[in-house]
Amino acid sequence: MAYRPSLLIVGTILLASGSPSLAAQWRGAKDVRPSSCALADSLLGPPQGRASVYTNYKPSVDTSYLQSGNGSPAKLRMIGMLVFSGRGPVRFPAPTVSFLVGRGQLATWLVTTPTNPDLTLMLDDTTSIRIGRVPVGRFNGPADLARAPINVQILPAWALALARARTAALTIESSRLPIPKADVRAFEALYRFATCDTLQAH
């Protein structure tokens, strides 16, 4: 599966927002498809679909970076990111989940209101995970063209629940936005790769 440049740009921006010096060091990025292993299969079932995971590794600090997401054109996108020491696997992965709210009244409100929005994840219309109030990332540009980034460090149990979900939605205050199914499947692929595979030496 070819990696989409639009997602690479978003991921680089989000990574750089946390650590500019670290973002400049990554080399050797590639897409991989997760394989099957006993631990992940026991948690998620056998692999399904063709979702891939964006991987990178920095030898000088022995640090790995994984990213999910497919750049789907939607009002809401979800990207999972995980940075960890070594090449993996990670027994209890807890990725950062980044939501990107696209153009529209909600995005404009998010980048202009002084109040942090209250977020809740709804999984398979049965499981509700209240994330709470989270700051919105910066947007430099006209408010009517706003794209609002929201980064959430989720707990390991939340990550597993999201990886198991077939469908998901994000509620921002009173607005409920479906998360693209492709992004949910890509997050499952990230979780599977983190618990199964190790990055190959370059």
Backbone as JSON, one array per atom type, in Angstrom:
{
  "sequence": "MAYRPSLLIVGTILLASGSPSLAAQWRGAKDVRPSSCALADSLLGPPQGRASVYTNYKPSVDTSYLQSGNGSPAKLRMIGMLVFSGRGPVRFPAPTVSFLVGRGQLATWLVTTPTNPDLTLMLDDTTSIRIGRVPVGRFNGPADLARAPINVQILPAWALALARARTAALTIESSRLPIPKADVRAFEALYRFATCDTLQAH",
  "N": [[0.86, -1.19, 0.0], [0.71, 2.09, -0.99], [2.3, 4.84, 0.56], [0.72, 7.8, 1.64], [1.52, 11.08, 0.79], [0.22, 13.28, 2.04], [-0.51, 12.41, 4.59], [1.99, 11.87, 5.65], [3.01, 14.45, 5.87], [1.27, 15.55, 7.78], [1.84, 13.83, 9.98], [4.55, 14.4, 10.39], [4.41, 17.08, 11.12], [2.95, 16.89, 13.52], [4.68, 15.31, 15.06], [6.89, 16.97, 15.12], [5.86, 19.09, 16.55], [5.99, 18.21, 19.12], [8.71, 17.68, 19.59], [11.06, 19.31, 18.07], [13.84, 18.85, 17.5], [14.02, 16.08, 17.62], [12.3, 15.27, 15.59], [13.71, 15.96, 13.31], [15.61, 14.01, 13.07], [14.73, 11.54, 12.15], [14.98, 8.78, 9.93], [14.84, 6.66, 7.0], [12.14, 5.87, 6.51], [9.27, 3.75, 6.05], [6.55, 1.74, 4.74], [4.84, -0.93, 6.27], [3.18, -4.1, 6.52], [1.37, -5.48, 9.16], [2.1, -8.63, 10.75], [0.85, -11.87, 11.76], [0.61, -12.9, 15.19], [0.77, -14.79, 18.25], [0.09, -13.32, 20.61], [-1.1, -10.85, 19.71], [-3.13, -11.92, 18.1], [-4.66, -13.22, 20.03], [-5.71, -11.06, 21.35], [-6.92, -9.44, 19.39], [-7.95, -11.03, 17.4], [-7.54, -12.8, 14.23], [-5.49, -11.27, 11.61], [-7.07, -8.86, 9.46], [-8.03, -7.4, 6.38], [-6.09, -4.85, 4.61], [-4.51, -2.94, 5.81], [-1.71, -0.82, 6.5], [1.31, 0.07, 8.27], [3.14, 2.91, 9.06], [6.55, 3.14, 9.5], [9.54, 3.96, 11.34], [12.97, 4.42, 12.32], [15.53, 5.36, 14.56], [18.8, 4.92, 14.73], [20.89, 6.09, 16.32], [19.78, 6.78, 18.75], [18.43, 4.55, 19.37], [15.6, 4.26, 18.93], [12.2, 3.82, 18.06], [9.54, 4.61, 15.77], [6.17, 4.58, 15.11], [3.35, 4.92, 12.96], [-0.1, 5.32, 12.23], [-2.89, 5.49, 9.91], [-4.55, 6.82, 6.99], [-4.91, 9.04, 5.45], [-7.52, 9.71, 4.66], [-10.05, 11.56, 3.01], [-11.98, 13.41, 4.95], [-14.33, 14.81, 7.34], [-13.28, 14.34, 9.78], [-10.24, 13.01, 10.87], [-8.23, 10.33, 12.09], [-5.21, 9.58, 13.63], [-2.83, 7.34, 14.76], [0.06, 7.33, 16.84], [3.2, 6.15, 17.91], [5.99, 6.16, 19.92], [8.91, 4.55, 20.94], [11.5, 2.94, 22.9], [14.12, 1.01, 21.43], [13.47, -1.71, 19.11], [11.06, -2.92, 19.37], [8.97, -5.87, 20.13], [6.11, -4.12, 21.68], [4.69, -4.59, 24.74], [2.39, -3.55, 26.05], [1.08, -1.4, 24.31], [0.56, 2.12, 24.17], [-0.46, 4.34, 22.31], [-0.14, 7.77, 21.15], [-3.01, 9.46, 20.16], [-4.07, 11.28, 17.47], [-6.41, 13.61, 16.45], [-7.74, 15.13, 13.63], [-9.65, 17.73, 12.85], [-11.56, 18.73, 10.18], [-12.15, 21.41, 7.75], [-14.74, 23.76, 8.48], [-17.58, 24.79, 10.54], [-17.21, 23.7, 13.1], [-14.43, 23.19, 13.27], [-13.51, 25.82, 12.98], [-14.58, 26.94, 15.32], [-13.17, 25.45, 17.22], [-10.49, 26.32, 16.96], [-10.65, 28.92, 17.72], [-12.0, 29.31, 20.12], [-11.49, 29.99, 23.62], [-11.76, 27.93, 25.37], [-10.98, 24.62, 26.35], [-11.99, 21.78, 24.51], [-14.4, 19.23, 25.37], [-13.96, 15.78, 25.16], [-15.18, 12.64, 23.97], [-14.89, 9.22, 23.27], [-16.69, 6.95, 21.3], [-17.22, 3.6, 20.94], [-18.15, 1.13, 18.72], [-20.79, 1.78, 19.19], [-21.43, 1.04, 21.76], [-19.53, 1.2, 23.79], [-18.35, 3.71, 25.81], [-15.84, 6.09, 26.14], [-14.7, 8.51, 28.1], [-12.65, 11.09, 27.42], [-12.13, 13.64, 28.3], [-11.31, 17.14, 28.88], [-9.33, 18.64, 26.45], [-6.49, 20.35, 25.15], [-6.44, 22.25, 22.09], [-4.48, 22.08, 19.16], [-2.26, 24.49, 17.6], [-3.27, 26.68, 14.91], [-2.28, 28.28, 12.08], [-3.56, 30.58, 10.17], [-6.41, 31.66, 8.13], [-9.44, 31.7, 9.98], [-11.75, 30.59, 8.86], [-10.8, 28.63, 7.25], [-9.87, 26.69, 8.85], [-8.11, 23.91, 10.25], [-8.27, 21.74, 12.78], [-6.07, 20.42, 15.05], [-5.95, 17.83, 17.48], [-4.34, 16.34, 20.07], [-4.09, 13.33, 21.89], [-3.0, 11.54, 24.63], [-3.46, 8.3, 25.15], [-4.65, 5.73, 27.42], [-3.31, 2.41, 28.03], [-5.44, 0.47, 28.18], [-7.51, 1.83, 26.87], [-6.39, 2.04, 24.33], [-6.31, -0.65, 23.52], [-9.07, -1.22, 23.48], [-9.88, 0.5, 21.43], [-8.43, -0.56, 19.31], [-9.73, -2.98, 19.05], [-12.23, -2.25, 18.2], [-14.89, -2.11, 15.78], [-16.23, 0.01, 14.68], [-16.07, 3.56, 15.23], [-16.53, 6.7, 16.9], [-16.11, 10.19, 17.49], [-17.01, 12.37, 19.99], [-17.28, 15.77, 20.3], [-17.77, 18.11, 22.53], [-21.05, 18.77, 21.91], [-21.11, 17.74, 19.4], [-21.06, 15.01, 17.22], [-18.83, 13.03, 15.55], [-18.26, 10.69, 13.05], [-15.55, 8.41, 12.96], [-13.42, 7.71, 10.29], [-13.7, 4.45, 8.87], [-11.46, 3.32, 7.71], [-9.4, 4.58, 9.09], [-9.77, 3.55, 11.63], [-9.21, 0.83, 11.17], [-6.56, 1.1, 10.42], [-5.44, 1.93, 12.81], [-5.78, -0.39, 14.31], [-3.97, -1.98, 12.89], [-1.57, -0.7, 13.56], [-1.49, -1.22, 16.32], [-1.34, -4.02, 16.27], [1.1, -4.4, 14.92], [2.84, -3.23, 16.77], [2.69, -5.01, 18.9], [3.47, -7.42, 17.81], [5.62, -7.38, 15.87], [9.1, -6.72, 15.08], [11.22, -4.01, 14.15], [13.0, -4.16, 11.14], [16.52, -4.33, 10.7], [18.28, -1.66, 9.19]],
  "CA": [[0.0, 0.0, 0.0], [1.56, 3.28, -1.09], [2.1, 5.82, 1.63], [0.2, 9.04, 1.08], [2.3, 12.21, 1.29], [-0.54, 14.17, 2.92], [-0.42, 11.89, 5.96], [3.37, 12.06, 6.09], [3.14, 15.85, 6.26], [0.58, 15.71, 9.06], [2.59, 13.14, 11.01], [5.78, 15.13, 10.66], [4.04, 18.29, 11.86], [2.57, 16.51, 14.87], [5.87, 14.87, 15.76], [7.73, 18.13, 15.34], [5.27, 19.94, 17.58], [6.4, 17.71, 20.42], [10.16, 17.73, 19.74], [11.63, 19.66, 16.78], [15.14, 18.23, 17.27], [13.81, 14.66, 17.39], [11.66, 15.09, 14.29], [14.7, 16.13, 12.25], [16.55, 12.91, 13.07], [14.19, 10.28, 11.64], [15.43, 8.38, 8.6], [14.5, 5.32, 6.58], [10.71, 5.58, 6.69], [8.69, 2.8, 5.12], [5.28, 1.14, 5.09], [4.87, -2.38, 6.46], [1.92, -4.71, 6.92], [1.58, -6.31, 10.35], [1.92, -10.06, 10.61], [0.09, -12.51, 12.84], [1.35, -13.5, 16.28], [-0.15, -15.35, 19.23], [-0.4, -12.31, 21.54], [-2.05, -9.95, 19.03], [-4.3, -12.68, 17.66], [-5.5, -13.48, 21.19], [-6.35, -9.8, 21.74], [-7.63, -8.78, 18.3], [-8.37, -11.96, 16.37], [-6.58, -12.86, 13.12], [-5.43, -10.04, 10.79], [-8.05, -8.69, 8.41], [-7.82, -6.19, 5.59], [-4.77, -4.58, 4.02], [-3.96, -1.72, 6.41], [-0.27, -0.85, 6.75], [1.82, 0.93, 9.33], [4.32, 3.71, 8.72], [7.56, 2.87, 10.52], [10.82, 4.65, 11.25], [13.88, 4.03, 13.39], [16.71, 6.21, 14.7], [19.83, 4.1, 15.37], [21.74, 6.78, 17.29], [19.12, 6.8, 20.07], [17.73, 3.27, 19.48], [14.19, 4.63, 19.14], [11.31, 3.5, 16.95], [8.37, 5.46, 15.59], [5.12, 3.98, 14.3], [2.21, 5.81, 12.71], [-1.21, 4.76, 11.47], [-3.68, 6.49, 9.22], [-4.51, 6.64, 5.53], [-5.16, 10.29, 4.75], [-8.85, 9.71, 4.06], [-10.67, 12.89, 2.99], [-13.18, 13.37, 5.79], [-14.41, 15.9, 8.31], [-12.45, 13.96, 10.92], [-9.25, 11.97, 10.63], [-7.58, 9.85, 13.3], [-3.88, 9.04, 13.39], [-2.16, 6.83, 15.95], [1.51, 7.45, 16.81], [3.84, 5.49, 19.05], [7.45, 6.26, 19.99], [9.37, 3.69, 22.03], [12.91, 2.55, 22.85], [14.39, -0.26, 20.79], [12.78, -2.05, 17.87], [9.81, -3.6, 19.67], [7.58, -5.41, 20.26], [5.7, -3.37, 22.87], [3.69, -5.48, 25.31], [1.15, -2.81, 26.32], [1.23, -0.12, 23.62], [-0.38, 3.21, 24.47], [-0.1, 5.38, 21.36], [-0.8, 9.06, 21.1], [-4.0, 9.51, 19.1], [-4.27, 12.65, 16.99], [-7.6, 13.84, 15.66], [-7.67, 16.33, 12.81], [-10.99, 18.16, 12.47], [-11.43, 19.46, 8.93], [-12.78, 22.71, 7.59], [-16.15, 23.85, 8.83], [-17.88, 25.59, 11.72], [-16.63, 23.1, 14.3], [-13.0, 23.46, 13.26], [-13.34, 27.25, 13.25], [-14.84, 27.16, 16.75], [-12.11, 24.83, 18.01], [-9.25, 27.08, 16.93], [-10.86, 30.29, 18.18], [-12.54, 29.37, 21.48], [-10.47, 29.88, 24.66], [-12.09, 26.79, 26.22], [-10.6, 23.31, 25.85], [-13.19, 21.0, 24.26], [-14.58, 17.97, 26.08], [-13.97, 14.71, 24.17], [-15.59, 11.29, 24.33], [-14.83, 8.21, 22.22], [-17.74, 5.95, 21.32], [-16.75, 2.45, 20.18], [-19.18, 0.16, 18.35], [-22.07, 2.27, 19.73], [-21.71, 0.41, 23.05], [-18.52, 1.54, 24.78], [-18.06, 5.15, 25.87], [-14.61, 6.44, 26.85], [-14.61, 9.97, 28.24], [-11.26, 11.54, 27.45], [-12.08, 14.87, 29.09], [-10.98, 18.38, 28.18], [-8.0, 18.53, 25.83], [-6.13, 21.54, 24.36], [-6.41, 22.16, 20.64], [-3.22, 22.56, 18.62], [-2.28, 25.79, 16.93], [-3.53, 26.77, 13.48], [-1.89, 29.59, 11.56], [-4.26, 30.83, 8.92], [-7.77, 32.18, 8.3], [-10.27, 30.83, 10.81], [-12.74, 29.86, 8.07], [-10.11, 27.51, 6.6], [-9.19, 26.02, 9.96], [-8.01, 22.47, 10.51], [-7.97, 21.75, 14.21], [-5.44, 19.19, 15.54], [-6.12, 17.53, 18.9], [-3.51, 15.19, 20.42], [-4.52, 12.7, 23.13], [-2.22, 10.39, 25.1], [-4.47, 7.4, 25.68], [-4.21, 4.68, 28.31], [-3.22, 1.1, 27.35], [-6.75, -0.18, 28.06], [-8.24, 2.55, 25.82], [-5.79, 1.68, 23.05], [-6.78, -1.99, 23.17], [-10.48, -1.13, 23.13], [-9.98, 1.14, 20.12], [-7.92, -1.51, 18.32], [-10.73, -4.04, 18.9], [-13.5, -1.71, 17.71], [-15.19, -2.15, 14.35], [-16.59, 1.39, 14.33], [-15.76, 4.51, 16.3], [-16.94, 8.08, 16.68], [-15.6, 11.14, 18.47], [-17.92, 13.45, 20.37], [-16.62, 17.0, 20.72], [-18.9, 18.81, 23.13], [-22.31, 18.14, 21.5], [-20.99, 17.3, 18.01], [-20.61, 13.62, 17.09], [-18.22, 12.83, 14.24], [-17.78, 9.33, 12.81], [-14.15, 8.24, 12.58], [-13.4, 6.86, 9.1], [-13.38, 3.06, 9.17], [-10.09, 3.06, 7.3], [-8.51, 5.03, 10.16], [-9.91, 2.58, 12.73], [-8.47, -0.36, 10.78], [-5.13, 1.43, 10.44], [-5.03, 1.92, 14.21], [-5.63, -1.8, 14.67], [-2.71, -2.45, 12.31], [-0.48, -0.17, 14.39], [-1.47, -1.97, 17.59], [-0.87, -5.37, 15.98], [2.53, -4.33, 14.61], [3.57, -2.92, 18.0], [2.73, -6.17, 19.78], [3.98, -8.6, 17.1], [6.8, -7.3, 15.01], [10.26, -5.87, 15.36], [11.68, -3.32, 12.94], [14.16, -4.79, 10.53], [17.72, -3.48, 10.67], [18.53, -1.03, 7.88]],
  "C": [[0.89, 1.24, 0.0], [1.24, 4.25, 0.04], [1.7, 7.15, 1.03], [0.95, 10.22, 1.66], [1.54, 13.11, 2.24], [-0.47, 13.72, 4.36], [0.98, 12.06, 6.51], [3.58, 13.47, 6.58], [2.49, 16.07, 7.62], [1.36, 15.07, 10.18], [3.86, 13.86, 11.38], [5.49, 16.39, 11.47], [3.73, 17.95, 13.31], [3.77, 16.06, 15.67], [6.77, 16.06, 16.07], [7.19, 19.04, 16.42], [5.67, 19.5, 18.97], [7.9, 17.84, 20.64], [10.8, 18.03, 18.39], [12.96, 18.97, 16.5], [14.99, 16.75, 16.97], [13.24, 14.43, 16.01], [12.67, 15.15, 13.17], [15.62, 14.93, 12.11], [16.04, 11.65, 12.38], [14.65, 10.04, 10.21], [14.89, 6.99, 8.29], [13.05, 4.93, 6.74], [10.23, 4.58, 5.65], [7.34, 2.34, 5.64], [5.47, -0.37, 5.26], [3.46, -2.85, 6.8], [2.18, -5.61, 8.12], [1.36, -7.78, 10.05], [1.11, -10.59, 11.79], [1.04, -13.0, 13.92], [0.36, -13.89, 17.37], [-0.74, -14.27, 20.14], [-1.44, -11.42, 20.88], [-3.3, -10.7, 18.59], [-5.23, -12.99, 18.83], [-6.27, -12.23, 21.63], [-7.3, -9.27, 20.67], [-8.27, -9.75, 17.31], [-7.35, -11.96, 15.24], [-6.6, -11.58, 12.3], [-6.5, -10.03, 9.71], [-7.73, -7.4, 7.66], [-6.37, -6.02, 5.17], [-4.12, -3.33, 4.61], [-2.46, -1.89, 6.68], [0.09, 0.17, 7.82], [3.07, 1.63, 8.83], [5.34, 3.55, 9.85], [8.82, 3.69, 10.28], [11.67, 4.27, 12.46], [15.09, 4.96, 13.37], [17.79, 5.43, 15.45], [20.6, 4.8, 16.48], [21.13, 6.84, 18.67], [18.3, 5.53, 20.29], [16.25, 3.48, 19.78], [13.39, 4.36, 17.88], [10.1, 4.42, 16.95], [7.39, 4.73, 14.67], [4.0, 4.99, 14.12], [1.16, 5.09, 11.89], [-1.91, 5.87, 10.72], [-3.55, 6.35, 7.72], [-4.8, 7.92, 4.77], [-6.52, 10.39, 4.12], [-9.45, 11.11, 4.11], [-11.98, 12.88, 3.76], [-13.17, 14.58, 6.72], [-13.55, 15.63, 9.53], [-11.49, 12.86, 10.47], [-8.63, 11.59, 11.96], [-6.25, 9.2, 12.92], [-3.32, 8.56, 14.72], [-0.66, 6.93, 15.79], [2.11, 6.86, 18.08], [5.35, 5.61, 18.91], [7.92, 5.42, 21.16], [10.84, 3.33, 21.82], [13.05, 1.19, 22.2], [13.57, -0.46, 19.53], [11.46, -2.78, 18.12], [10.04, -5.08, 19.89], [7.31, -4.68, 21.58], [4.53, -4.12, 23.5], [2.36, -4.76, 25.56], [1.23, -1.44, 25.64], [0.15, 0.88, 24.0], [-0.04, 4.38, 23.56], [-0.73, 6.73, 21.7], [-1.78, 9.02, 19.93], [-4.23, 10.97, 18.74], [-5.51, 12.7, 16.12], [-7.42, 15.15, 14.9], [-9.07, 16.66, 12.31], [-10.88, 19.08, 11.26], [-12.2, 20.76, 8.9], [-14.26, 22.68, 7.93], [-16.33, 24.64, 10.12], [-17.24, 25.03, 12.98], [-15.14, 23.37, 14.38], [-12.72, 24.93, 13.56], [-13.54, 27.55, 14.73], [-13.69, 26.61, 17.58], [-10.84, 25.67, 18.07], [-9.41, 28.51, 17.44], [-11.37, 30.37, 19.62], [-11.42, 29.26, 22.51], [-10.67, 28.65, 25.57], [-11.63, 25.48, 25.58], [-11.84, 22.45, 25.66], [-13.19, 19.7, 25.06], [-14.78, 16.86, 25.06], [-14.44, 13.39, 24.77], [-15.49, 10.4, 23.1], [-15.99, 7.25, 22.39], [-17.32, 4.82, 20.39], [-17.89, 1.46, 19.98], [-20.55, 0.51, 18.93], [-22.41, 1.66, 21.09], [-20.75, 0.84, 24.15], [-18.19, 3.02, 24.7], [-16.81, 5.39, 26.71], [-14.52, 7.96, 26.92], [-13.15, 10.36, 28.39], [-11.12, 12.77, 28.32], [-11.7, 16.06, 28.23], [-9.52, 18.37, 27.74], [-7.7, 19.81, 25.05], [-6.13, 21.24, 22.87], [-5.09, 22.74, 20.15], [-3.38, 23.87, 17.88], [-2.6, 25.65, 15.45], [-3.19, 28.17, 13.04], [-2.53, 29.79, 10.19], [-5.65, 31.37, 9.19], [-8.65, 31.2, 9.06], [-11.26, 30.02, 9.98], [-12.13, 28.72, 7.27], [-9.45, 26.59, 7.63], [-9.22, 24.51, 9.84], [-7.49, 22.36, 11.93], [-7.36, 20.42, 14.64], [-5.61, 19.04, 17.05], [-5.33, 16.26, 19.2], [-3.9, 14.66, 21.79], [-3.59, 11.54, 23.45], [-3.18, 9.43, 25.78], [-3.83, 6.32, 26.56], [-4.13, 3.35, 27.56], [-4.57, 0.41, 27.17], [-7.6, 0.5, 26.99], [-7.72, 2.15, 24.44], [-6.26, 0.3, 22.59], [-8.25, -1.96, 22.76], [-10.67, -0.52, 21.75], [-9.49, 0.19, 19.03], [-8.92, -2.64, 18.06], [-12.0, -3.55, 18.21], [-13.65, -1.89, 16.21], [-15.55, -0.76, 13.84], [-16.27, 2.29, 15.51], [-16.25, 5.89, 15.9], [-16.35, 8.93, 17.79], [-16.66, 12.2, 18.72], [-17.11, 14.61, 20.9], [-17.72, 17.93, 21.21], [-20.2, 18.12, 22.69], [-22.26, 17.63, 20.06], [-20.4, 15.89, 17.95], [-20.11, 13.39, 15.67], [-17.78, 11.39, 14.09], [-16.29, 9.35, 12.43], [-14.11, 7.32, 11.36], [-12.98, 5.43, 9.44], [-11.96, 2.7, 8.78], [-9.1, 3.49, 8.38], [-8.58, 4.1, 11.37], [-9.11, 1.32, 12.42], [-6.96, -0.1, 10.8], [-4.61, 1.47, 11.87], [-4.87, 0.49, 14.71], [-4.32, -2.36, 14.13], [-1.51, -1.95, 13.11], [-0.37, -0.97, 15.68], [-0.92, -3.38, 17.36], [0.64, -5.36, 15.71], [3.34, -4.09, 15.89], [3.7, -4.15, 18.9], [3.33, -7.41, 19.13], [5.4, -8.44, 16.58], [7.94, -6.49, 15.62], [10.67, -5.21, 14.05], [12.94, -3.99, 12.42], [15.33, -3.81, 10.51], [17.91, -2.92, 9.26], [19.93, -1.36, 7.42]]
}
